[in-house]
């Protein structure tokens, strides 16, 4: 798992701010950190994951084809942090982000489930 995180860290370095693929590198590193958090329970992995999810979402403004994925990923990470730490604002934001993602995936959308 550590190798996977380091591989995505290296990929992010190859996609500096302004690079067209930066949001994907941010998202992939966030997913790797989330996976490691789920396996090892290291709180700092989840915190970094959330920071990276937020950064990826900023690069996927309304109208971006992958915005719903970023909204969903950030919501999942915040939901996990709420379960770990019990901070109500994490749950509130999680629900808000999931609702926003659902609006981008109306009934019948292949990714709505």
Residue pairs with C-beta under 8 A, 6 or more apart in sequence:
1 32
1 35
1 36
1 39
1 40
2 36
4 32
4 35
4 36
5 29
5 32
5 33
5 36
7 32
8 25
8 28
8 29
8 32
9 29
11 25
11 28
11 29
12 22
12 25
12 26
12 29
14 25
15 21
15 22
15 24
15 25
16 22
22 59
23 56
23 59
23 60
23 66
23 70
24 56
26 52
26 53
26 55
26 56
26 59
27 52
27 53
27 56
27 66
27 69
27 70
27 73
29 52
30 48
30 49
30 50
30 52
30 53
30 56
30 73
30 77
31 49
31 73
33 45
33 46
33 48
33 49
33 52
34 45
34 46
34 49
34 73
34 76
34 77
34 80
36 42
36 45
37 43
37 45
37 46
37 49
37 80
38 80
43 84
46 77
46 80
46 81
46 84
47 81
49 77
50 74
50 77
50 78
50 81
53 70
53 73
53 74
53 77
54 74
56 70
56 73
57 67
57 70
57 71
57 74
60 66
60 67
60 69
60 70
61 67
67 104
68 101
68 104
68 105
68 111
69 111
71 97
71 98
71 100
71 101
71 104
72 97
72 98
72 101
74 97
75 93
75 94
75 95
75 97
75 98
75 101
76 94
78 90
78 91
78 93
78 94
78 97
79 90
79 91
79 94
81 87
81 90
82 88
82 90
82 91
82 94
102 112
105 111
105 112
106 112
